[in-house]
Amino acid sequence: MRTQANLKREFIAGFTTFLTMSYIVIVNPTILSTEGTGLPFRGVMTATILLAFICTFLMGAWAKLPYAVAPGMGINAFFTYSLMLGQNIPWQTAFGALFWSGVLFFFLSVTPVRAFIANSIPGTVRLGAASGIGLFLTFIGLKNAGWIIAHPITFVTFSPWHISGFLAVLGLLIASVLWQKKIIGAFLISIILVTLASLGLGLTKVPDQLLDWPDFTTLFFQLDFMGSFHLALLPAIFSIMLTDLFDSLSSIVGLAKTSGLIDKNGQPLRLKQALIIDSFATGLAGIFGTSSGTAFIESAAGIEAGGRTGWTAIFCSLFFLPCFFLSPILQMIPSFATAPVLVLVGFLMFSQSKDLFALHAEDALSAFLTLIIIPLTFSITQGLVWGMVSHVLLYFFCGRRKELSIGTWLIAGIGLGLIFIQNHVFHV
């Protein structure tokens, strides 16, 4: 009887986690299939669902943790707008870079190098990176909502008023209120309501068929293994790996504290296994045809609902399976319906910037440079590199050089070298 009661609790917790993160099934393919990438919505959606199902199931069955895994917000925007569109990297090559990032991530996860790198990146730079990615997502959300457009003199400007922009405002209001009231599935409800409104206004059409088979042919195993193993792509490979590593570490540490799954030293239980699965989620993303996966902080909703074991993740993974057949319905969802989610997720990430005001000037400046360079260059790589370099220079000239570790010097130097290789020596 006790076992049945526990399984019922874990089932409810798994469903709760699924509802809070299910927006990724819609938002991720919407971002990756942006015009110019050449990626089909249906193919990316299939890859997104399969990645979430497999890696979330593994997180529950092998790591025995109640954490869900899916393509992460922020890294999907970087993958789309910086790599494929910004650097004109073919999607086959970009997916190959993801695969090699996963291989590198796996190596770090099973060796002490993981701790060495984690301790070498200053917390201020990590803070700036998280906030900068938040601004990055917000900018893309505003663009997808149709609120801002390009301008030849001021670079960007506010768009003339139109009905889709009004619906995006409505969606942002609905999502904000529901999220503030802690309504389960707030983001998903907002997307559905705005889509229904757009259908009523004739801005969106009902597809000829509502269900379809998943697409396991267009993108699966289409990555360019050897073409992506190129010196010019090393900055992107390392940037994806570092972003995934710190995203995973911060999410797992936060979730472990929330759920009480920590050891006597305050460290997350089975951290090594969790990071190995996240490394699989990066490598498999390149093979399947989506952006890299990571542990989702939305898993906290399931934990609050009572999830404490791997059964929560196992049940959550099963709820992704019906989504395989919903591509016609999901594909009709307009970008202005998902744009408010990008804005709100960006806000949640940027809210960490409040801690900047408690830092010394030399710390705050390097964090601020990281924060501002990411959205202005559409590159997490540039933000991390110049944040590291500015941190080293400021500490050196402010009399704090003894606080700089060998690893910090090394990573800053490697970052500069990778940027030089990318811009002046080799080209994809």
Summary of the structure (lengths in Angstrom):
residues: 428
radius of gyration: 21.0
end to end distance: 60.8
largest distance: 69.5
contacts: 1616
relative contact order: 0.22
helix: 71%
strand: 4%
